[in-house]
Each structure stands twice: as C-alpha cells, then as structure tokens.
Amino acid sequence: MLSTLQPSERPTLVIMEPAFEFDLVAIGGELALTDAVWSKVKLWLLEIQPARSVELRGHPPSRIHVESYGTDPEVAPALLERLQEICGVPLRVEF
C-alpha cells in the first residue's frame, strides 16, 4: 500500500547516540567572554568536539558545560589549547 502522507507529514527518524558530559573550568578566574568569543567557543565545541549542547555555568561564568557525542570521554589537546587561547585563561577538564 502506498503512503498517503505528504513529505512534510512523514515521521522523522532520530538516532540516539551515546553521550558523555564534562566541564571546562577556568583555573583561578572567571570566563569574561564577549558575545563574539562565546559564539566561536560554542561553535568549535559543537562542530569539532562534536557536542550536542554547550552552555556557560556559574555567576559570573566560570565553567563551560559540554554534552558531547560518543563514548570516549576525551577532549582533543589541540582543541583545548585553542579554547584556552581564545578564552584568555587556563582551562581544566572535569568529567
């Protein structure tokens, strides 16, 4: 039997991938990020890590919470180095 559903009415297949969470914590300070820097940090983590969500936490912000895809809890050293440069503070990874 042929489907009578229009393409916009057809259900979407969602694949649930494993994930792990970690925080990037500013060592000895806070994250004083401009909107432009935060946008770049968030984009890098979403695309390069890759992550499904990234958010600032704390008042004032002192950590970046990341929900990352995959089962191997790891942050690429080169990515961490670039994030520290753009954030202007050393970052510690907490799992």
Residue pairs with C-beta under 8 A, 6 or more apart in sequence:
3 10
17 69
17 70
18 69
18 70
18 71
19 52
19 67
19 68
19 69
19 70
20 67
20 68
20 70
20 71
20 73
20 95
21 65
21 66
21 67
21 68
21 95
22 65
22 66
22 68
22 73
22 75
22 93
22 94
22 95
23 57
23 63
23 64
23 65
23 66
23 93
23 94
24 63
24 64
24 66
24 75
24 80
24 83
24 91
24 92
24 93
24 94
25 62
25 63
25 91
25 92
25 93
25 94
26 62
26 63
26 87
26 89
26 90
26 91
27 89
27 90
27 91
27 92
28 89
28 90
29 62
29 89
30 58
30 60
30 61
30 62
30 89
31 56
31 60
31 61
31 62
31 63
31 64
31 87
31 89
32 60
32 88
33 41
33 56
33 61
33 87
37 86
37 87
38 56
40 86
41 54
41 64
41 83
41 86
41 87
42 54
44 79
44 82
44 83
45 51
45 54
45 64
45 66
45 68
45 79
45 83
46 52
46 54
48 76
48 79
49 66
49 68
49 69
49 75
49 76
49 79
50 68
50 69
51 66
51 67
51 68
51 69
52 67
52 68
52 69
53 65
53 66
53 67
54 64
54 65
54 66
54 67
55 64
55 65
56 63
56 64
56 65
57 63
57 64
57 65
63 94
64 91
73 95
75 93
80 91
80 93
83 91
84 90
84 91
